[in-house]
Amino acid sequence: MNVTPRKTGYYVLEGLNSFATSYFFNYLLQRMKRDLGMEDLSVLLVCVVHGFLYIPCSYYGGVFGQRAGYFTCLGLGILGQGIGVGLAWMAPAAWAQVAGLAVWTASMCLVWPMLEALVSEREPRDRLPGKVGLYNVVWASTAAAGVFLGGSIYQRLGAASLYWLPVGIHVAQLGLLAWLKPRHDAWAAATPTLAPVRPADASTPHGPAFFMRLAWLGNPFNYMAINTVLAIVPALSMRMGLDIQTVGWLMSTWFIVRALGFVVLWHWQGWHYHFGWYVASFVLLLAGFVGVVLAPHVAVLVLAQVALGWASALLYYSSLFYAMDGTEEHGAHGGIHEAFIGCGIFGGPAVSTVAVWSTGNPTSPAWAVGLFLAAGVAAAWAIRSRARRASAA
């Protein structure tokens, strides 16, 4: 699908932000483990703090952006991300890394809901799937690039690149944002607001209200799985004896599969409002997650990531599409979408931390988080059963 000129800049902003955040967060965890000597449990606790902040900051970021304006919120968020990375850059101590990450996390929560809102803004329903689809492909592919190339960048340019490269990207984003704002304002003044249109009968097991509930359920569990994986990658790589460059190549597998999955789901829309595709991806998420965490060797690690990547693609895509379909409050809905992501970002490392702390077994997160994912599958079936009974009544 073609991108109109008024949206192209938003996709560029999105791609830049995704690459910078992917490189910074993933390799900051590696730095904490390898260079700063943090224990596995401490790295998990850092991820818990990151996820805890993500929930309220995303929700209120969406509300703030809806009221103050998308560009105001976006500019503050990008500026704050740069400040957070800068704080971590100024002091190499572990406490400074955590403090900088906290500022960066809170600021990032102002950015993603606004980018989601801008690419969806005033799009008719027949064009919205294409806009959301391209949005997913852009952030997923640049995130995959950040992980795949990040190990080589870190190893060749040194640990300082973990800070100066994202800061440079955020400065470039602010310049692009200043160029885009007057063009957006002129377009918005000349473009009518569209009335939201949803498919008929939102109360049936095939209607938008039902799938919205499933999306709100699925994405937290999705991010519970993948953020547990991100949190344990430093320990997993040390256990397998992998250097940081090899880790980047291997652990980018599921990122790449997710990006390719987004391309498929973007061009093929047969999965829209179909429960079978949704629940199958949920089950595959469980299998892929357990396979990654317990992988005895590299071949299993790569194969399990293929399952994890495809499942993550469909669950994420479902959540964002159903959140944006049929509404013009894209900023607020984007904040809700990101807040549910935050529940998973917090929940996975939190459950893993309790599991490791209580058992002392480094593989315990696989079983603890796996049980939660199994409960999520059961909850999806329960929601469907209730919707069917209500429809039949």
Stockholm file with secondary structure:
# STOCKHOLM 1.0

chainA/1-393         MNVTPRKTGYYVLEGLNSFATSYFFNYLLQRMKRDLGMEDLSVLLVCVVHGFLYIPCSYYGGVFGQRAGYFTCLGLGILGQGIGVGLAWMAPAAWAQVAGLAVWTASMCLVWPMLEALVSEREPRDRLPGKVGLYNVVWASTAAAGVFLGGSIYQRLGAASLYWLPVGIHVAQLGLLAWLKPRHDAWAAATPTLAPVRPADASTPHGPAFFMRLAWLGNPFNYMAINTVLAIVPALSMRMGLDIQTVGWLMSTWFIVRALGFVVLWHWQGWHYHFGWYVASFVLLLAGFVGVVLAPHVAVLVLAQVALGWASALLYYSSLFYAMDGTEEHGAHGGIHEAFIGCGIFGGPAVSTVAVWSTGNPTSPAWAVGLFLAAGVAAAWAIRSRARRASAA
#=GR chainA/1-393 SS CCCCHHHHHHHHHHHHHHHHHHHHHHHHHHHHHHTSCCCHHHHHHHHHHHHHHHHHHHHHHHHHHHHHCHHHHHHHHHHHHHHHHHHHHHCCSHHHHHHHHHHHHHHHHHHHHHHHHHHHTTCCTTTHHHHHHHHHHHHHHHHHHHHHHHHHHHHHHCTTHHHHHHHHHHHHHHHHHHHHHHHHHHHHHHSCCCCCCCCSCTTSTTSHHHHHHHHHHHHHHHHHHHHHHHHHHHHHHHHHTCCHHHHHHHHTHHHHHHHHHHHHHHHCCTTTTCHHHHHHHHHHHHHHHHHHHTCSSHHHHHHHHHHHHHHHHHHHHHHHHHHHTTCSCHHHHHHHHHHHHHHHHHHHHHHHHHHHHHHCCTTHHHHHHHHHHHHHHHHHHHHHHHHHHHHHC
#=GC SS_cons         CCCCHHHHHHHHHHHHHHHHHHHHHHHHHHHHHHTSCCCHHHHHHHHHHHHHHHHHHHHHHHHHHHHHCHHHHHHHHHHHHHHHHHHHHHCCSHHHHHHHHHHHHHHHHHHHHHHHHHHHTTCCTTTHHHHHHHHHHHHHHHHHHHHHHHHHHHHHHCTTHHHHHHHHHHHHHHHHHHHHHHHHHHHHHHSCCCCCCCCSCTTSTTSHHHHHHHHHHHHHHHHHHHHHHHHHHHHHHHHHTCCHHHHHHHHTHHHHHHHHHHHHHHHCCTTTTCHHHHHHHHHHHHHHHHHHHTCSSHHHHHHHHHHHHHHHHHHHHHHHHHHHTTCSCHHHHHHHHHHHHHHHHHHHHHHHHHHHHHHCCTTHHHHHHHHHHHHHHHHHHHHHHHHHHHHHC
//
